[in-house]
Amino acid sequence: MGINERRAREKEVLRRSILNAASELILEEGYQSLSIRKLAEWIEYSRSTIYLYFQDKADILSTICQEAFAALSEKLDHIHAEEPDPRTALRQGLHCYMEWGLTHPNH
């Protein structure tokens, strides 16, 4: 494995830690209180480091939402692919959606 691959992995780890920290901060204080400055303090990096990965607060929030709903969509797609009966698939999909909402109330 070369230097470029290691750097790419390290960048992805830091990007993921920024998103995880932002999610935790949102859960604790609400999305209104999320700021780049507060997030930088939370993860003990400079604000400029965060800007290397995200354009602004809205970009971070958008990424968190996209990832959360992509996970839900994947579950719903799996139900659709596995269940041939449309009524059963709809019922299972609705159940999956409700369960997801109950287990992820802040999303």
Secondary structure, DSSP 4 states (H G I P E B T S, - for coil): --HHHHHHHHHHHHHHHHHHHHHHHHHHH-GGG--HHHHHHHHTS-HHHHHHH-SSHHHHHHHHHHHHHHHHHHHHHHHHHH--SHHHHHHHHHHHHHHHHHH-TT-
